[in-house]
Structure formats: C-alpha cells, structure tokens
C-alpha cells in the first residue's frame, strides 16, 4: 500500500496496480505493441494531440525514436519532473497516463494527460488508471494539486474527469496548441485536501 512521503527511488521503475490495470514505464521492448495501437487508433487520437514536427523521427514508425522517447521519460523521473506510465490490461498495452510538468517550491503541482486504445474506450479503464496515478501523486510524490486539461468537445476524455467528480475550474482560452490549432481547454483539478476527503471513496470505487 502506498504511504505518504515515501519517496520513490529514481533508479527503479515505478509500477502501480489497479483493479484491472497495471501501470509501468514504457520500454523499448514495447515498441511493437505501441506501434500497432497507435497505427490503428491514429485518426481517433491525432485530433487531440500536438502536431508532430515533420523534421523529427516518428515514434510510431521508428524503433529508435520510440527508444529515445522512453529514455526521455526515464530522465524526467531522474529529474523529478515527470512520470510516464503505459497502461496494460491483461498484459497487453492499452494506452498511457502521464504525470507531466511537476513543479515544486510554492506550487507542488503537476498535470495529468491520458489516452486509451479506442477498442477499450468506455470500459472505465481510464478512470481506474487516473485514480491509481492520483494516489501516487498525493501519497508518494506529496503533491498539493493535480490538473487535467481537456478540449471542450473531447467528450470521451471529459467523461473520465466527470466520472471521478473532479472540480471544473472553467475554460482556459487558447490554452494549448493541438494539431496545429490553439485550442481552449476545460481545466479540471483536485487538491491534496480534496483527495484526503474523497480518498476512500475513489480508491474503493475504482481500484479495490
């Protein structure tokens, strides 16, 4: 069981468990599964993601680029600035949930981003994964605030935040550049105080 202020070892991969999901960092040997899912779900996912720089190698098609991406995530863990997790269901790669832009000092905050295999959408694997990661953020990383930012028309992603009852803080206008367009985003957030109040409810409902 995760305990508060148990600092993770930056040299050891963080592995988290939910009721049906296992979360762990992606590694070079995951490339084939990654490529299959990303190719199949391309049209479903690309509309919600930053446009890929055509001058850079494609992590979906290049094993070397995918390996470099994994190395960047490892470096983020070492620096304490982020944690990337592949989602695995019955041993198969199913998507990602990432803790990004960890800020310490007066902020003690981070952002969560996620996506899931289109074939598994609507089966509540993502709310489960987000609760597992929130528990890690608040009880291991000792963060004070976590935010999830979603394009208003992305109803599938918004359902995840709404199922979990995360606080809607309103719309940030032209917040992020997505697929070449500056898009508004709805900001959902939860603080350590809210987590402490709702922890047992969320953990019991989604991970036990």
Backbone torsions as a table, in degrees:
resi	resn	phi	psi	omega
1	UNK	NA	139.1	179.6
2	UNK	-72.7	137.0	179.5
3	UNK	-119.2	150.2	-177.0
4	UNK	-65.1	139.3	177.1
5	UNK	61.9	31.8	170.8
6	UNK	-93.8	96.1	-172.5
7	UNK	-65.2	129.7	177.9
8	UNK	-69.7	147.0	175.8
9	UNK	-78.0	114.1	-175.8
10	UNK	-64.7	-14.8	179.9
11	UNK	-90.6	-8.2	-177.6
12	UNK	-113.2	131.4	177.8
13	UNK	-59.4	136.1	177.1
14	UNK	-84.7	123.4	177.8
15	UNK	-118.4	125.6	-177.7
16	UNK	-120.0	147.3	-177.0
17	UNK	-123.2	136.9	170.3
18	UNK	-111.3	-158.4	177.9
19	UNK	-72.4	-43.2	-177.1
20	UNK	-124.4	-10.7	-174.9
21	UNK	-112.3	151.2	169.0
22	UNK	-120.3	131.7	179.7
23	UNK	-113.8	128.1	177.1
24	UNK	-152.7	159.3	177.4
25	UNK	-61.8	143.2	173.7
26	UNK	-72.8	147.3	-178.8
27	UNK	-130.2	162.2	-178.5
28	UNK	-51.5	-31.8	-178.4
29	UNK	-72.1	-6.4	177.0
30	UNK	-87.4	1.4	-171.3
31	UNK	-56.4	-46.7	-176.2
32	UNK	-61.2	-43.5	178.3
33	UNK	-65.6	-43.1	177.6
34	UNK	-56.6	-49.5	-177.6
35	UNK	-62.3	-42.2	-179.2
36	UNK	-62.0	-46.2	-177.7
37	UNK	-69.4	-44.4	-177.6
38	UNK	-67.0	-37.6	176.5
39	UNK	-63.6	-48.1	-175.6
40	UNK	-65.9	-33.4	-175.4
41	UNK	-102.0	13.9	-172.3
42	UNK	-52.1	-54.8	-175.6
43	UNK	-64.7	-31.4	-178.5
44	UNK	-73.3	-30.4	-173.2
45	UNK	-98.6	-37.5	-168.5
46	UNK	-62.9	-27.3	-179.3
47	UNK	-66.1	-16.8	-177.6
48	UNK	-109.1	7.7	-172.1
49	UNK	-120.8	156.5	174.1
50	UNK	-58.8	144.3	-179.8
51	UNK	-67.3	134.8	179.0
52	UNK	-72.2	136.5	175.6
53	UNK	-70.2	115.4	-176.7
54	UNK	-63.6	-15.8	178.5
55	UNK	-81.7	-9.3	-178.5
56	UNK	-103.5	150.1	178.7
57	UNK	-61.0	147.7	-178.7
58	UNK	-87.0	118.0	-179.0
59	UNK	-66.3	-18.4	178.3
60	UNK	-77.0	-33.1	-174.2
61	UNK	-106.2	-17.5	-176.4
62	UNK	-110.8	116.7	177.3
63	UNK	-60.8	-39.7	-179.5
64	UNK	-64.0	-42.7	179.5
65	UNK	-66.1	-38.6	177.7
66	UNK	-64.0	-41.9	177.1
67	UNK	-61.5	-39.0	177.8
68	UNK	-64.9	-38.5	176.8
69	UNK	-60.6	-42.6	177.9
70	UNK	-62.2	-40.1	179.8
71	UNK	-65.0	-38.3	177.3
72	UNK	-62.2	-42.6	178.5
73	UNK	-63.2	-39.6	177.6
74	UNK	-62.5	-41.5	179.4
75	UNK	-64.7	-37.5	177.4
76	UNK	-60.8	-40.9	176.8
77	UNK	-61.5	-45.1	-179.6
78	UNK	-61.6	-35.2	179.8
79	UNK	-84.0	-12.5	-178.1
80	UNK	76.5	21.9	-177.0
81	UNK	-102.6	-10.2	-179.5
82	UNK	-175.5	160.1	176.8
83	UNK	-137.9	122.3	178.0
84	UNK	-106.1	134.5	-178.7
85	UNK	-127.9	128.7	164.3
86	UNK	-80.2	143.9	176.7
87	UNK	-97.9	128.4	179.7
88	UNK	-122.8	130.4	178.8
89	UNK	-120.8	119.8	-176.1
90	UNK	53.2	38.1	176.9
91	UNK	82.1	-4.7	-177.3
92	UNK	-104.0	141.1	178.1
93	UNK	-63.5	132.4	-173.1
94	UNK	-130.1	-4.0	-178.3
95	UNK	149.4	-164.1	-179.0
96	UNK	-141.4	151.4	167.8
97	UNK	-139.4	125.1	-171.5
98	UNK	-125.5	141.0	172.9
99	UNK	-100.0	113.0	-172.5
100	UNK	-116.9	157.6	170.7
101	UNK	51.6	53.0	176.1
102	UNK	-69.4	124.7	177.9
103	UNK	-115.6	131.4	177.2
104	UNK	-100.4	-148.8	-177.7
105	UNK	63.0	-134.5	-177.4
106	UNK	-73.8	-16.6	-176.2
107	UNK	-82.8	-55.8	-175.4
108	UNK	49.3	53.2	-172.5
109	UNK	-136.2	168.6	177.1
110	UNK	-159.0	170.3	176.9
111	UNK	-118.5	143.7	174.6
112	UNK	-112.1	133.2	172.9
113	UNK	-125.8	152.0	-176.2
114	UNK	-155.6	158.4	170.3
115	UNK	-155.9	156.3	-177.2
116	UNK	-136.8	152.0	173.8
117	UNK	-52.8	129.5	-177.6
118	UNK	-55.8	-33.6	-179.5
119	UNK	-65.1	-22.7	-177.1
120	UNK	-104.2	-0.8	-179.9
121	UNK	-61.4	144.2	177.9
122	UNK	84.5	3.1	-179.6
123	UNK	-105.6	12.5	173.6
124	UNK	67.5	19.7	174.0
125	UNK	-68.7	-32.9	-177.3
126	UNK	-74.5	-45.2	174.7
127	UNK	-56.8	-39.4	177.2
128	UNK	-60.8	-46.2	-179.2
129	UNK	-63.7	-39.8	-179.5
130	UNK	-65.3	-40.4	177.9
131	UNK	-63.2	-41.8	177.6
132	UNK	-59.3	-42.1	-179.1
133	UNK	-72.8	-37.2	175.8
134	UNK	-61.0	-41.3	177.9
135	UNK	-60.1	-42.6	176.9
136	UNK	-62.4	-44.7	-178.5
137	UNK	-61.3	-45.2	-174.6
138	UNK	-86.0	-33.7	-172.6
139	UNK	-99.9	-17.1	177.4
140	UNK	-113.5	-51.4	179.8
141	UNK	-77.8	-15.2	177.6
142	UNK	60.2	40.5	175.9
143	UNK	-78.2	160.3	179.0
144	UNK	-102.6	-26.2	-175.6
145	UNK	-146.7	139.3	174.8
146	UNK	-130.0	134.7	-178.4
147	UNK	-121.9	144.7	172.3
148	UNK	-124.6	124.1	-177.5
149	UNK	-111.4	128.5	-171.9
150	UNK	-137.0	136.2	174.1
151	UNK	-59.8	132.1	-173.9
152	UNK	-52.7	-37.4	-177.1
153	UNK	-82.6	-2.9	177.5
154	UNK	-81.9	77.4	-172.7
155	UNK	-65.5	-32.4	-179.5
156	UNK	-64.2	-45.9	179.1
157	UNK	-69.1	-36.0	179.0
158	UNK	-66.0	-32.1	178.5
159	UNK	-61.4	-33.0	178.4
160	UNK	-61.2	-52.3	-179.6
161	UNK	-62.8	-37.5	-178.0
162	UNK	-73.3	-36.4	175.6
163	UNK	-59.8	-35.2	-178.5
164	UNK	-85.8	-4.8	178.8
165	UNK	67.9	33.3	177.8
166	UNK	-73.4	148.2	-175.0
167	UNK	-71.0	128.9	176.5
168	UNK	-86.0	116.0	-177.8
169	UNK	-98.7	6.8	178.0
170	UNK	101.1	-175.3	-173.4
171	UNK	-101.8	128.9	171.2
172	UNK	-94.0	118.3	-173.6
173	UNK	-74.7	131.2	179.3
174	UNK	45.8	55.3	-169.1
175	UNK	-79.2	-42.9	-177.8
176	UNK	-137.9	150.1	175.3
177	UNK	-85.7	113.6	-176.5
178	UNK	-121.7	123.9	179.2
179	UNK	49.4	38.6	175.9
180	UNK	86.2	3.0	-177.9
181	UNK	-126.2	137.2	174.8
182	UNK	-76.0	109.3	-172.2
183	UNK	-104.2	141.0	167.8
184	UNK	-65.2	152.8	176.2
185	UNK	-137.3	138.0	168.8
186	UNK	-80.1	131.5	-179.3
187	UNK	-102.5	117.4	173.4
188	UNK	-105.4	143.8	-177.1
189	UNK	-148.1	160.0	173.0
190	UNK	-147.0	138.7	179.5
191	UNK	-106.0	168.6	179.1
192	UNK	-59.8	-35.6	179.0
193	UNK	-65.7	-41.7	178.2
194	UNK	-67.9	-38.7	176.9
195	UNK	-60.9	-45.4	-179.8
196	UNK	-59.3	-37.8	-178.9
197	UNK	-72.9	-35.0	-173.1
198	UNK	-107.8	0.5	-172.8
199	UNK	-51.6	-55.7	-175.7
200	UNK	-60.6	-39.6	177.8
201	UNK	-60.6	-49.7	-176.1
202	UNK	-69.9	-45.0	-178.7
203	UNK	-63.7	-43.1	-179.6
204	UNK	-66.8	-42.6	-176.2
205	UNK	-69.3	-32.8	-168.6
206	UNK	-117.1	-17.7	-172.6
207	UNK	-126.0	-15.3	-176.6
208	UNK	-97.8	NA	NA
